[in-house]
Amino acid sequence: MQLLDKRFLYAIACLLLAMITIQSGASIAKQLFPHVGPEGTTAYRLGFSALILCLVFKPWRKLPTNWRPVILYGLSLGVMNLTFYYAIARIPLGIGVALEFIGPLAVALFASKRKRDYLWVLLATVGIFLLLPDINSVDGLDPIGVILALTAGACWAGYIIFGKKTGSQGSGGMAVALGMSVAAIAVVPYGIISQGSALLNWSLIPLGIAIALLSSALPYTLEMIALKNIPAQGFSIMVSLEPAIAALAGLLILGELLTIWQWTAILLVIAASVGSSISTKKS
């Protein structure tokens, strides 16, 4: 029992550190958009992350017997990164993460069979409704940005499900290295075609490496370690603070100010996750 508690606490610590680094990295990445766009920034992130992770974990030493979950995990990861960067190019970081967070929250709620959990669905739905674009307002959210963030959320759900299956085949580091390599193979060529020689700007490459470390290599490794110690539903619940962390990172690093209604929406999404967490603990 004590060993289990230590593993659970270790998983929580890994997730908290992952959330802080990934949102800080996203704030830095957004500053690259004017230079290489979301496509080029994604290429930097996935390409350098795959290179770093492969050099560290050497995944070729123990390749998986079943490649299907690895490929699906990698594709979910790649499309999630690309659509999320497209989204936050149009809407604030905190709001983008709140909308994207619907994916892992759905994983947690669909795994539950109890009627009381409909309350958490209702809270999340109200939160999304408050974030929906107001077409009559000049300051309303970009509808395309909202759709892209929700698409990233669907990919995030796939990342959790297939990441759990991939992680069960070997060490967390090796699994995430393989998944990141698949994501890089799928997405980096698109970034190169889109941005071309702009990616070779030597003043931007160090920033691209920093984004790879903060946004992918370090947090995804930490998340994979956590996934090996807690179930997918528990993982989805534990990341409930991520929208708030993202909003704070956007405020501190990017100067993105949110309205009272937008903060309320983010808190409703977090409340839905916390409520789901409490319900799960009681079951």
C-alpha positions in Angstrom: 0.0 0.0 0.0 2.8 2.4 0.9 4.6 1.6 -2.4 1.4 2.3 -4.3 1.0 5.7 -2.5 4.6 6.6 -3.4 4.0 5.7 -7.0 0.7 7.8 -7.1 2.4 10.8 -5.5 5.3 10.5 -7.9 2.8 10.4 -10.8 1.1 13.6 -9.4 4.5 15.4 -9.2 5.3 14.4 -12.7 2.0 15.7 -14.0 2.3 19.0 -12.2 5.8 19.6 -13.6 4.6 18.5 -17.0 1.7 21.0 -17.0 3.9 23.9 -15.9 6.6 23.2 -18.5 4.2 22.5 -21.4 2.2 25.7 -20.9 5.3 27.8 -20.5 6.7 26.3 -23.7 3.4 27.0 -25.5 3.6 30.7 -24.4 7.1 30.9 -25.8 6.1 29.0 -29.0 3.4 31.6 -29.7 6.0 34.2 -30.0 7.5 32.3 -32.9 4.3 32.4 -35.0 5.1 35.7 -36.7 8.4 34.3 -37.9 7.7 30.6 -39.0 3.9 30.3 -38.4 2.2 27.5 -36.4 3.4 25.0 -39.0 7.1 25.9 -38.6 6.8 26.1 -34.9 5.2 22.6 -34.8 8.0 21.3 -37.0 10.6 22.7 -34.6 8.8 21.2 -31.6 8.2 17.7 -33.0 11.5 17.4 -35.0 13.8 18.5 -32.2 11.8 16.6 -29.6 12.0 13.4 -31.6 15.8 13.8 -32.1 16.4 14.5 -28.4 14.2 11.7 -27.1 15.7 9.2 -29.5 19.3 10.1 -28.5 18.4 9.8 -24.8 16.2 6.7 -24.8 17.5 4.8 -27.9 14.1 3.2 -28.7 15.5 1.0 -31.4 17.0 -1.2 -28.8 13.6 -2.6 -27.9 11.0 -2.1 -30.6 7.4 -2.9 -29.8 5.7 -6.1 -31.1 2.5 -4.2 -31.8 3.0 -1.0 -33.8 -0.7 -0.1 -34.2 -1.1 1.7 -30.9 2.3 3.4 -31.4 1.3 4.8 -34.8 -2.1 5.9 -33.5 -0.4 7.5 -30.5 2.1 9.3 -32.7 -0.5 10.5 -35.1 -2.8 11.8 -32.3 0.2 13.6 -30.9 1.2 15.2 -34.1 -2.2 16.4 -35.2 -2.9 17.6 -31.6 0.2 19.8 -31.6 -0.5 21.2 -35.1 -4.2 22.0 -34.5 -3.5 23.4 -31.1 -0.9 25.8 -32.4 -3.3 26.8 -35.2 -5.9 27.5 -32.5 -3.8 29.6 -30.2 -2.7 31.7 -33.2 -6.3 32.9 -33.2 -7.5 32.7 -29.6 -5.8 33.2 -26.1 -3.7 30.4 -24.8 -5.8 29.8 -21.6 -9.1 29.6 -23.6 -7.4 27.3 -26.2 -6.4 24.9 -23.4 -9.8 25.1 -21.8 -11.5 24.0 -25.0 -8.8 21.4 -25.8 -9.3 20.0 -22.3 -12.8 18.7 -23.2 -11.0 15.8 -24.8 -9.4 14.3 -21.6 -12.4 15.2 -19.6 -14.6 13.2 -22.0 -12.3 10.2 -21.5 -12.9 10.4 -17.7 -16.6 10.9 -18.0 -17.3 8.3 -20.6 -15.5 5.8 -18.4 -18.1 6.4 -15.7 -21.5 4.9 -15.7 -23.2 6.8 -12.9 -25.9 9.4 -13.4 -24.3 11.9 -11.0 -21.6 12.5 -13.5 -24.0 14.2 -15.8 -23.6 17.2 -13.5 -20.0 17.4 -14.5 -20.9 17.1 -18.1 -23.4 20.0 -17.6 -20.7 22.2 -16.0 -18.2 21.5 -18.8 -21.0 22.2 -21.4 -21.8 25.6 -19.7 -18.1 26.4 -19.7 -17.8 25.7 -23.4 -21.0 27.7 -24.1 -19.5 30.8 -22.4 -16.5 30.5 -24.6 -18.4 30.1 -27.9 -17.8 33.0 -30.3 -20.2 35.9 -30.2 -20.7 36.8 -33.9 -22.2 40.1 -32.9 -19.2 41.2 -30.9 -16.0 42.7 -32.3 -14.1 41.2 -29.4 -15.6 37.7 -29.7 -13.5 34.6 -30.1 -12.5 33.5 -33.6 -14.8 30.6 -34.5 -12.1 28.8 -36.5 -9.8 29.0 -33.5 -12.5 27.4 -31.3 -13.1 24.6 -33.8 -9.3 23.9 -34.0 -9.0 23.9 -30.2 -11.8 21.3 -29.9 -10.2 19.2 -32.7 -7.0 19.3 -30.7 -9.0 18.1 -27.7 -10.3 15.1 -29.6 -6.7 14.3 -30.5 -5.7 14.7 -26.9 -8.3 12.0 -26.0 -6.7 9.7 -28.5 -3.2 10.6 -27.1 -4.3 9.4 -23.6 -6.0 6.2 -24.8 -3.3 5.1 -27.2 -0.5 6.4 -25.0 -1.6 4.1 -22.2 -1.5 1.1 -24.6 1.9 2.2 -26.0 3.4 2.7 -22.5 2.3 -0.8 -21.4 4.7 -2.3 -24.0 7.9 -0.8 -22.5 9.5 2.0 -20.7 7.8 5.4 -20.7 10.8 7.2 -22.3 11.2 4.7 -25.1 7.4 4.7 -25.8 7.2 8.5 -26.0 10.3 8.6 -28.2 8.7 6.2 -30.7 5.4 8.2 -30.6 7.2 11.5 -31.1 9.2 10.0 -34.0 5.9 9.0 -35.7 4.5 12.5 -35.1 7.6 14.1 -36.5 7.6 11.9 -39.6 3.9 12.8 -40.2 4.0 16.6 -39.5 7.5 18.0 -40.0 7.5 17.6 -43.8 4.3 19.8 -43.8 6.1 22.4 -41.8 9.1 22.4 -44.1 6.9 22.7 -47.2 4.9 25.5 -45.6 7.8 27.6 -44.2 10.8 26.5 -46.3 14.1 28.3 -45.6 12.6 30.4 -42.8 13.2 27.4 -40.6 17.0 27.7 -41.1 17.2 31.1 -39.4 20.0 30.4 -36.9 18.6 33.0 -34.5 15.3 31.0 -34.2 16.7 27.4 -34.0 17.9 27.7 -30.3 14.4 28.9 -29.4 12.9 26.0 -31.3 15.1 23.6 -29.3 14.0 25.2 -26.1 10.3 24.8 -27.1 11.0 21.2 -28.0 12.4 20.6 -24.5 9.7 22.5 -22.6 6.7 21.7 -24.7 7.3 18.1 -25.7 10.4 16.2 -24.7 10.2 16.8 -20.9 6.5 17.0 -20.3 5.5 14.1 -22.5 8.1 11.9 -20.9 6.8 12.9 -17.5 3.2 12.2 -18.6 4.1 8.8 -20.0 5.7 8.0 -16.6 2.5 9.1 -14.9 0.4 7.0 -17.3 2.2 3.9 -16.2 1.3 4.5 -12.6 -2.3 5.7 -12.9 -5.2 4.7 -15.2 -6.2 6.7 -18.2 -9.3 8.0 -16.4 -7.2 9.2 -13.4 -4.7 10.8 -15.8 -7.5 12.8 -17.4 -8.8 14.0 -14.0 -5.3 15.0 -12.7 -4.7 17.5 -15.4 -7.7 19.5 -14.3 -5.5 22.5 -13.4 -4.0 22.8 -16.9 -6.5 25.4 -18.2 -5.7 27.7 -15.3 -2.0 27.2 -15.6 -2.2 28.0 -19.3 -4.3 31.1 -18.6 -1.7 32.3 -16.0 1.2 31.5 -18.5 -0.6 33.5 -21.2 -1.0 36.4 -18.8 2.5 36.4 -17.4 4.4 35.6 -20.6 2.2 36.9 -23.4 0.1 39.6 -21.5 -3.1 38.0 -22.6 -6.0 39.4 -20.5 -9.2 37.4 -20.2 -12.7 38.7 -19.3 -14.6 37.7 -16.2 -16.8 35.5 -18.3 -13.8 33.7 -19.9 -12.2 33.1 -16.5 -15.6 31.8 -15.3 -15.8 29.4 -18.2 -12.3 28.1 -17.4 -13.2 27.6 -13.8 -16.3 25.7 -14.8 -14.3 23.3 -16.9 -11.9 22.8 -13.9 -14.8 22.3 -11.6 -16.2 19.6 -13.9 -12.9 17.8 -13.7 -12.5 18.2 -9.9 -16.1 16.9 -9.4 -15.4 14.0 -11.6 -12.3 13.3 -9.6 -14.2 13.3 -6.3 -16.9 11.0 -7.8 -14.2 8.6 -9.1 -12.5 8.5 -5.7 -15.8 7.5 -4.0 -16.5 4.7 -6.4 
